[in-house]
Amino acid sequence: MRIGHGYDVHRLVECRELILGGVKVPFELGLLGHSDADVLLHAVCDALLGAAALGDIGKHFPDNDNSLKNIDSRILLRKTVEMLTEKGYKIGNIDATIIAQKPKLKDFISQMVENIANDCGIAKENVNVKATTEEGLGFTGEMLGISAHAVCIIE
């Protein structure tokens, strides 16, 4: 068994959609990034890549690659899973936390779990997504950005 940890953060801005876990979340702000800036899926990718000692998302999907401009991060997750499969790894489970003061995410979590499970080829029971605030503290609490942490086990 191997354990991986991933972390990502993106700035909240106007005129961008908010995509988390492959779900369009209705909100007046979205995340700024080269891709769709899905912090949750980026953290999951980094956890998986880290567990397999394959570097990080920036190594495989650099932000200076124009072919990746505005790419759906679910595609990046599926490509990450392909890399693990090529190395003979199987995903055991994934646990992730989104840190955002707003919007409230509880109504979207089940779809995020389903998206991650489908893209990773694992059962929904092996994926957990949580959301929390930071009680108004720090950049997420001040609604300057959203971050996410993810951990995984691969075999």
Z-matrix of the N, CA and C atoms (Angstrom, degrees):
N
C 1 1.450
C 2 1.514 1 110.04
N 3 1.323 2 114.45 1 144.82
C 4 1.459 3 120.54 2 177.07
C 5 1.526 4 107.83 3 -131.95
N 6 1.310 5 116.09 4 143.90
C 7 1.464 6 122.09 5 -178.11
C 8 1.518 7 108.71 6 -112.85
N 9 1.338 8 116.60 7 140.34
C 10 1.455 9 121.29 8 176.46
C 11 1.512 10 111.07 9 -129.81
N 12 1.332 11 115.41 10 152.06
C 13 1.464 12 122.40 11 176.44
C 14 1.518 13 108.66 12 -128.70
N 15 1.320 14 116.80 13 139.07
C 16 1.456 15 121.42 14 176.55
C 17 1.510 16 110.98 15 -133.29
N 18 1.320 17 115.31 16 150.72
C 19 1.467 18 122.24 17 179.16
C 20 1.517 19 108.25 18 -143.83
N 21 1.320 20 116.37 19 141.08
C 22 1.462 21 119.80 20 173.47
C 23 1.518 22 109.20 21 -149.75
N 24 1.315 23 115.09 22 155.78
C 25 1.462 24 122.44 23 178.04
C 26 1.525 25 108.45 24 -147.17
N 27 1.314 26 116.09 25 142.06
C 28 1.464 27 121.59 26 173.09
C 29 1.520 28 108.85 27 -138.69
N 30 1.321 29 114.67 28 151.03
C 31 1.459 30 122.86 29 179.91
C 32 1.531 31 110.26 30 -77.00
N 33 1.330 32 116.15 31 140.19
C 34 1.465 33 121.79 32 173.11
C 35 1.520 34 109.42 33 -82.25
N 36 1.342 35 116.00 34 133.54
C 37 1.464 36 121.89 35 -179.47
C 38 1.529 37 109.55 36 -142.29
N 39 1.313 38 115.24 37 164.71
C 40 1.458 39 120.73 38 173.64
C 41 1.526 40 109.50 39 -79.86
N 42 1.316 41 115.87 40 162.02
C 43 1.469 42 123.57 41 174.19
C 44 1.537 43 113.83 42 66.73
N 45 1.318 44 116.94 43 28.34
C 46 1.470 45 121.92 44 173.54
C 47 1.522 46 107.56 45 -135.96
N 48 1.338 47 115.98 46 145.74
C 49 1.456 48 120.27 47 174.19
C 50 1.524 49 108.95 48 -75.45
N 51 1.328 50 115.73 49 149.30
C 52 1.457 51 120.73 50 174.59
C 53 1.518 52 107.81 51 -96.08
N 54 1.327 53 115.63 52 112.45
C 55 1.463 54 122.59 53 179.68
C 56 1.526 55 107.18 54 -115.67
N 57 1.326 56 116.10 55 123.17
C 58 1.463 57 121.70 56 178.20
C 59 1.522 58 108.36 57 -135.99
N 60 1.302 59 116.25 58 123.11
C 61 1.462 60 119.92 59 -179.05
C 62 1.515 61 112.79 60 62.20
N 63 1.324 62 116.10 61 28.52
C 64 1.458 63 121.14 62 -179.11
C 65 1.520 64 113.71 63 78.13
N 66 1.335 65 117.13 64 10.56
C 67 1.466 66 122.08 65 -178.31
C 68 1.527 67 109.29 66 -111.53
N 69 1.331 68 116.94 67 131.45
C 70 1.464 69 120.95 68 172.96
C 71 1.525 70 107.63 69 -77.83
N 72 1.322 71 115.25 70 114.30
C 73 1.460 72 121.72 71 -178.36
C 74 1.521 73 108.28 72 -100.70
N 75 1.330 74 118.37 73 121.08
C 76 1.462 75 120.22 74 179.45
C 77 1.533 76 110.71 75 -62.80
N 78 1.325 77 115.97 76 121.34
C 79 1.465 78 121.57 77 -179.90
C 80 1.521 79 107.79 78 -165.82
N 81 1.316 80 116.75 79 154.66
C 82 1.462 81 120.28 80 -177.72
C 83 1.521 82 113.57 81 -76.54
N 84 1.327 83 117.58 82 -12.12
C 85 1.454 84 122.05 83 178.45
C 86 1.525 85 109.53 84 -123.79
N 87 1.317 86 115.19 85 156.22
C 88 1.458 87 121.19 86 175.49
C 89 1.514 88 109.22 87 -131.70
N 90 1.325 89 116.23 88 179.05
C 91 1.459 90 120.88 89 -177.31
C 92 1.523 91 111.50 90 -98.69
N 93 1.312 92 115.23 91 135.19
C 94 1.454 93 122.56 92 -179.53
C 95 1.519 94 109.81 93 -86.28
N 96 1.327 95 115.88 94 131.60
C 97 1.454 96 119.98 95 177.40
C 98 1.505 97 111.38 96 -177.37
N 99 1.325 98 116.53 97 169.73
C 100 1.463 99 122.40 98 179.97
C 101 1.527 100 110.51 99 -68.86
N 102 1.333 101 115.63 100 -39.87
C 103 1.468 102 121.20 101 176.76
C 104 1.532 103 107.19 102 -92.03
N 105 1.325 104 117.00 103 -151.73
C 106 1.466 105 119.43 104 174.44
C 107 1.530 106 111.47 105 -77.30
N 108 1.329 107 117.55 106 -1.71
C 109 1.468 108 125.18 107 174.08
C 110 1.529 109 113.06 108 64.49
N 111 1.319 110 116.90 109 33.98
C 112 1.461 111 122.37 110 179.82
C 113 1.523 112 108.97 111 -75.23
N 114 1.336 113 116.82 112 94.50
C 115 1.465 114 121.05 113 -175.03
C 116 1.523 115 112.47 114 -60.44
N 117 1.315 116 116.94 115 -34.51
C 118 1.466 117 119.74 116 -179.47
C 119 1.523 118 110.79 117 -64.22
N 120 1.321 119 117.13 118 -51.47
C 121 1.469 120 119.36 119 -178.57
C 122 1.524 121 111.50 120 -67.79
N 123 1.324 122 117.67 121 -31.95
C 124 1.469 123 119.77 122 177.13
C 125 1.525 124 110.48 123 -65.81
N 126 1.337 125 117.00 124 -40.81
C 127 1.467 126 120.02 125 177.22
C 128 1.526 127 110.79 126 -64.90
N 129 1.331 128 116.86 127 -39.61
C 130 1.466 129 120.50 128 177.92
C 131 1.531 130 110.04 129 -63.56
N 132 1.323 131 117.18 130 -45.64
C 133 1.475 132 120.30 131 177.76
C 134 1.520 133 110.66 132 -57.51
N 135 1.337 134 117.34 133 -45.88
C 136 1.461 135 120.12 134 -179.41
C 137 1.528 136 111.89 135 -64.31
N 138 1.328 137 117.66 136 -37.31
C 139 1.465 138 120.06 137 177.60
C 140 1.523 139 110.11 138 -63.20
N 141 1.323 140 116.69 139 -45.91
C 142 1.467 141 120.70 140 -179.46
C 143 1.523 142 111.30 141 -64.98
N 144 1.325 143 116.86 142 -45.78
C 145 1.461 144 120.51 143 179.09
C 146 1.527 145 110.90 144 -62.86
N 147 1.327 146 116.16 145 -41.03
C 148 1.458 147 120.35 146 179.44
C 149 1.522 148 112.20 147 -64.14
N 150 1.318 149 116.54 148 -41.62
C 151 1.467 150 120.19 149 -179.93
C 152 1.525 151 110.97 150 -61.32
N 153 1.325 152 116.57 151 -33.85
C 154 1.466 153 121.11 152 -179.40
C 155 1.524 154 112.47 153 -92.04
N 156 1.327 155 117.10 154 4.44
C 157 1.475 156 122.68 155 -178.07
C 158 1.527 157 111.20 156 56.40
N 159 1.339 158 115.28 157 42.85
C 160 1.470 159 121.10 158 -179.15
C 161 1.529 160 113.22 159 -107.63
N 162 1.324 161 116.92 160 19.84
C 163 1.456 162 119.20 161 179.41
C 164 1.512 163 111.02 162 88.33
N 165 1.349 164 114.98 163 -142.64
C 166 1.455 165 119.24 164 -177.44
C 167 1.522 166 110.81 165 -139.45
N 168 1.314 167 115.47 166 177.76
C 169 1.461 168 121.76 167 -176.01
C 170 1.531 169 111.88 168 -61.36
N 171 1.340 170 117.02 169 -35.52
C 172 1.465 171 120.78 170 179.11
C 173 1.517 172 113.08 171 -65.56
N 174 1.310 173 116.82 172 -31.10
C 175 1.470 174 121.47 173 178.05
C 176 1.525 175 110.67 174 -68.43
N 177 1.332 176 116.54 175 -43.58
C 178 1.462 177 120.98 176 -174.33
C 179 1.526 178 113.43 177 -89.64
N 180 1.332 179 116.43 178 -27.54
C 181 1.472 180 121.39 179 -176.71
C 182 1.528 181 109.05 180 -134.57
N 183 1.339 182 117.81 181 68.27
C 184 1.471 183 121.21 182 -172.99
C 185 1.533 184 112.78 183 -66.48
N 186 1.331 185 114.42 184 149.02
C 187 1.463 186 119.60 185 -177.92
C 188 1.527 187 113.43 186 -77.53
N 189 1.325 188 117.03 187 2.02
C 190 1.471 189 119.41 188 173.93
C 191 1.535 190 111.38 189 -103.44
N 192 1.332 191 116.81 190 8.66
C 193 1.461 192 122.33 191 177.43
C 194 1.528 193 108.15 192 -93.03
N 195 1.327 194 116.43 193 106.63
C 196 1.469 195 120.44 194 -175.97
C 197 1.522 196 113.41 195 -64.06
N 198 1.330 197 118.09 196 -21.63
C 199 1.466 198 119.67 197 177.80
C 200 1.532 199 111.42 198 -68.93
N 201 1.322 200 116.28 199 -14.82
C 202 1.467 201 120.80 200 -179.82
C 203 1.527 202 112.61 201 -100.09
N 204 1.318 203 117.37 202 2.38
C 205 1.473 204 121.36 203 -178.63
C 206 1.523 205 109.78 204 -58.62
N 207 1.333 206 116.51 205 124.11
C 208 1.468 207 124.80 206 178.60
C 209 1.535 208 113.60 207 61.39
N 210 1.328 209 118.12 208 18.95
C 211 1.467 210 121.01 209 -178.81
C 212 1.527 211 110.73 210 -64.72
N 213 1.302 212 115.24 211 144.90
C 214 1.458 213 123.32 212 174.44
C 215 1.531 214 107.76 213 -67.18
N 216 1.313 215 117.73 214 123.03
C 217 1.463 216 121.05 215 -177.31
C 218 1.520 217 112.89 216 -66.71
N 219 1.323 218 118.13 217 -16.04
C 220 1.468 219 119.47 218 173.79
C 221 1.526 220 109.62 219 -64.73
N 222 1.313 221 117.47 220 -32.70
C 223 1.469 222 121.19 221 175.98
C 224 1.529 223 109.19 222 -65.23
N 225 1.333 224 116.68 223 -42.06
C 226 1.466 225 120.41 224 178.84
C 227 1.528 226 110.54 225 -63.65
N 228 1.329 227 116.83 226 -39.29
C 229 1.459 228 120.05 227 178.19
C 230 1.524 229 110.84 228 -64.25
N 231 1.323 230 117.18 229 -44.64
C 232 1.469 231 119.69 230 179.59
C 233 1.534 232 110.76 231 -63.52
N 234 1.326 233 117.83 232 -38.08
C 235 1.467 234 120.55 233 177.23
C 236 1.528 235 110.93 234 -66.61
N 237 1.324 236 116.43 235 -36.32
C 238 1.466 237 120.68 236 176.64
C 239 1.522 238 110.16 237 -63.39
N 240 1.324 239 116.87 238 -44.68
C 241 1.464 240 121.12 239 178.81
C 242 1.531 241 110.01 240 -62.06
N 243 1.323 242 117.93 241 -38.52
C 244 1.467 243 121.23 242 176.54
C 245 1.527 244 110.97 243 -60.00
N 246 1.346 245 116.60 244 -41.47
C 247 1.464 246 120.48 245 178.94
C 248 1.525 247 110.64 246 -61.95
N 249 1.329 248 116.83 247 -42.40
C 250 1.462 249 120.41 248 178.78
C 251 1.524 250 110.94 249 -65.21
N 252 1.320 251 116.13 250 -42.62
C 253 1.466 252 121.17 251 -179.94
C 254 1.525 253 110.46 252 -61.01
N 255 1.345 254 116.45 253 -42.41
C 256 1.466 255 120.59 254 178.37
C 257 1.528 256 111.76 255 -60.57
N 258 1.327 257 117.27 256 -29.54
C 259 1.468 258 121.91 257 179.24
C 260 1.531 259 111.80 258 -88.84
N 261 1.343 260 116.77 259 0.56
C 262 1.455 261 120.48 260 176.59
C 263 1.519 262 114.87 261 87.83
N 264 1.322 263 117.95 262 14.10
C 265 1.460 264 120.96 263 -179.11
C 266 1.522 265 111.58 264 -93.91
N 267 1.329 266 114.43 265 150.47
C 268 1.463 267 122.73 266 175.34
C 269 1.526 268 107.23 267 -125.51
N 270 1.318 269 116.89 268 137.71
C 271 1.462 270 121.09 269 -178.91
C 272 1.524 271 109.63 270 -79.46
N 273 1.327 272 115.70 271 129.32
C 274 1.455 273 121.33 272 176.70
C 275 1.518 274 111.13 273 -87.48
N 276 1.333 275 116.23 274 -60.79
C 277 1.460 276 119.99 275 176.94
C 278 1.519 277 110.67 276 -155.00
N 279 1.333 278 114.21 277 163.78
C 280 1.464 279 122.75 278 179.15
C 281 1.524 280 107.29 279 -135.66
N 282 1.329 281 116.41 280 134.18
C 283 1.460 282 122.60 281 175.18
C 284 1.524 283 106.89 282 -130.75
N 285 1.330 284 116.55 283 129.13
C 286 1.467 285 120.06 284 -175.23
C 287 1.521 286 111.20 285 -138.26
N 288 1.332 287 114.64 286 153.47
C 289 1.460 288 122.06 287 177.35
C 290 1.519 289 109.33 288 -131.80
N 291 1.332 290 115.51 289 128.87
C 292 1.465 291 122.38 290 173.38
C 293 1.523 292 107.22 291 -97.77
N 294 1.328 293 116.68 292 133.94
C 295 1.461 294 121.23 293 178.94
C 296 1.528 295 107.65 294 -114.13
N 297 1.342 296 114.94 295 110.43
C 298 1.468 297 121.25 296 -177.29
C 299 1.524 298 108.75 297 -152.23
N 300 1.312 299 116.80 298 132.15
C 301 1.458 300 120.13 299 176.35
C 302 1.528 301 110.51 300 -67.97
N 303 1.318 302 115.66 301 -43.13
C 304 1.465 303 123.58 302 176.62
C 305 1.515 304 106.69 303 -146.55
N 306 1.298 305 119.03 304 154.90
C 307 1.453 306 129.78 305 -0.40
C 308 1.523 307 110.89 306 -82.17
N 309 1.318 308 116.22 307 169.38
C 310 1.456 309 120.99 308 173.35
C 311 1.532 310 107.26 309 -69.76
N 312 1.316 311 117.38 310 134.72
C 313 1.464 312 121.55 311 -170.72
C 314 1.524 313 114.70 312 -112.16
N 315 1.326 314 118.76 313 -3.01
C 316 1.473 315 120.72 314 -172.26
C 317 1.518 316 113.32 315 -56.10
N 318 1.328 317 118.56 316 -33.19
C 319 1.465 318 120.64 317 -178.67
C 320 1.529 319 113.32 318 -75.52
N 321 1.326 320 117.85 319 -9.29
C 322 1.459 321 122.04 320 -176.09
C 323 1.527 322 113.18 321 -110.18
N 324 1.311 323 116.44 322 -10.60
C 325 1.470 324 120.88 323 -173.31
C 326 1.522 325 112.31 324 -62.26
N 327 1.319 326 118.31 325 -42.45
C 328 1.475 327 119.28 326 -176.94
C 329 1.524 328 110.98 327 -62.39
N 330 1.335 329 118.33 328 -36.88
C 331 1.473 330 120.65 329 177.51
C 332 1.527 331 110.68 330 -70.12
N 333 1.332 332 117.51 331 -36.51
C 334 1.463 333 120.72 332 175.97
C 335 1.527 334 110.32 333 -61.23
N 336 1.336 335 116.40 334 -45.44
C 337 1.463 336 121.36 335 178.81
C 338 1.523 337 109.90 336 -59.83
N 339 1.320 338 116.14 337 -46.35
C 340 1.465 339 120.14 338 179.95
C 341 1.523 340 111.38 339 -61.12
N 342 1.333 341 118.15 340 -43.17
C 343 1.467 342 121.50 341 178.92
C 344 1.524 343 111.52 342 -61.22
N 345 1.330 344 116.35 343 -46.82
C 346 1.465 345 120.22 344 -178.60
C 347 1.527 346 110.27 345 -64.17
N 348 1.330 347 116.21 346 -45.52
C 349 1.469 348 119.79 347 179.49
C 350 1.524 349 110.93 348 -59.98
N 351 1.326 350 117.19 349 -46.59
C 352 1.469 351 120.88 350 179.71
C 353 1.522 352 111.46 351 -61.63
N 354 1.332 353 117.05 352 -45.75
C 355 1.468 354 120.24 353 -177.49
C 356 1.522 355 112.35 354 -68.97
N 357 1.326 356 116.91 355 -26.92
C 358 1.471 357 121.02 356 179.80
C 359 1.523 358 112.59 357 -93.41
N 360 1.323 359 116.80 358 -8.76
C 361 1.456 360 120.04 359 -179.65
C 362 1.519 361 112.95 360 69.31
N 363 1.337 362 116.35 361 34.08
C 364 1.465 363 120.37 362 179.33
C 365 1.523 364 109.21 363 -126.42
N 366 1.321 365 116.11 364 165.21
C 367 1.462 366 121.38 365 179.47
C 368 1.530 367 110.42 366 -69.71
N 369 1.326 368 115.80 367 148.03
C 370 1.465 369 120.75 368 177.63
C 371 1.525 370 111.50 369 -58.07
N 372 1.317 371 116.23 370 -29.72
C 373 1.459 372 120.88 371 -179.93
C 374 1.529 373 112.27 372 -65.69
N 375 1.323 374 117.03 373 -13.10
C 376 1.462 375 121.69 374 179.72
C 377 1.521 376 112.80 375 -101.39
N 378 1.334 377 116.39 376 11.07
C 379 1.464 378 121.46 377 178.96
C 380 1.523 379 108.45 378 -127.82
N 381 1.319 380 116.18 379 133.33
C 382 1.460 381 121.53 380 176.51
C 383 1.520 382 108.77 381 -132.36
N 384 1.322 383 116.49 382 132.05
C 385 1.463 384 122.30 383 176.57
C 386 1.523 385 107.59 384 -128.16
N 387 1.322 386 115.25 385 132.21
C 388 1.454 387 122.45 386 178.04
C 389 1.525 388 108.30 387 -124.79
N 390 1.331 389 115.65 388 160.67
C 391 1.461 390 120.61 389 174.39
C 392 1.516 391 108.39 390 -134.58
N 393 1.315 392 115.60 391 142.77
C 394 1.457 393 120.86 392 178.88
C 395 1.520 394 109.41 393 -145.57
N 396 1.322 395 115.35 394 162.22
C 397 1.466 396 120.80 395 172.84
C 398 1.523 397 107.26 396 -103.82
N 399 1.323 398 115.49 397 176.94
C 400 1.458 399 119.52 398 172.69
C 401 1.527 400 109.74 399 -118.76
N 402 1.352 401 113.70 400 32.03
C 403 1.466 402 120.41 401 173.78
C 404 1.524 403 112.41 402 51.74
N 405 1.343 404 116.54 403 37.24
C 406 1.457 405 121.28 404 177.69
C 407 1.513 406 115.07 405 80.26
N 408 1.327 407 117.93 406 3.36
C 409 1.460 408 121.24 407 -177.55
C 410 1.524 409 111.45 408 -96.23
N 411 1.319 410 116.12 409 151.43
C 412 1.462 411 121.69 410 174.99
C 413 1.516 412 113.59 411 68.50
N 414 1.348 413 115.87 412 -176.31
C 415 1.463 414 119.94 413 -175.37
C 416 1.518 415 112.63 414 -65.35
N 417 1.333 416 117.90 415 -33.48
C 418 1.463 417 118.39 416 177.44
C 419 1.519 418 110.04 417 -73.16
N 420 1.310 419 117.12 418 -40.72
C 421 1.456 420 121.29 419 178.54
C 422 1.514 421 113.14 420 -63.47
N 423 1.324 422 115.84 421 -31.57
C 424 1.467 423 121.25 422 178.30
C 425 1.526 424 111.56 423 -87.57
N 426 1.349 425 117.03 424 6.12
C 427 1.457 426 124.19 425 179.09
C 428 1.530 427 113.24 426 59.93
N 429 1.324 428 115.49 427 36.54
C 430 1.461 429 120.55 428 174.09
C 431 1.523 430 110.60 429 -89.41
N 432 1.325 431 116.86 430 -21.14
C 433 1.457 432 121.36 431 -179.06
C 434 1.511 433 111.08 432 -166.14
N 435 1.320 434 114.38 433 177.23
C 436 1.461 435 123.07 434 175.66
C 437 1.521 436 106.56 435 -130.10
N 438 1.328 437 116.09 436 141.24
C 439 1.464 438 120.10 437 177.66
C 440 1.519 439 109.40 438 -127.82
N 441 1.325 440 114.60 439 168.02
C 442 1.466 441 120.45 440 177.76
C 443 1.523 442 109.26 441 -150.66
N 444 1.326 443 114.56 442 145.33
C 445 1.459 444 123.42 443 172.91
C 446 1.524 445 107.40 444 -117.99
N 447 1.312 446 116.93 445 147.74
C 448 1.458 447 121.07 446 174.70
C 449 1.526 448 109.07 447 -144.38
N 450 1.307 449 115.05 448 144.07
C 451 1.458 450 121.72 449 171.92
C 452 1.515 451 107.90 450 -128.30
N 453 1.324 452 115.56 451 153.11
C 454 1.458 453 119.51 452 179.62
C 455 1.511 454 110.32 453 -149.34
N 456 1.302 455 114.45 454 161.25
C 457 1.464 456 121.88 455 169.20
C 458 1.520 457 106.60 456 -121.00
N 459 1.320 458 115.23 457 133.36
C 460 1.466 459 120.83 458 173.26
C 461 1.517 460 107.57 459 -123.00
N 462 1.306 461 115.49 460 155.27
C 463 1.464 462 120.89 461 179.54
C 464 1.515 463 109.08 462 -122.20
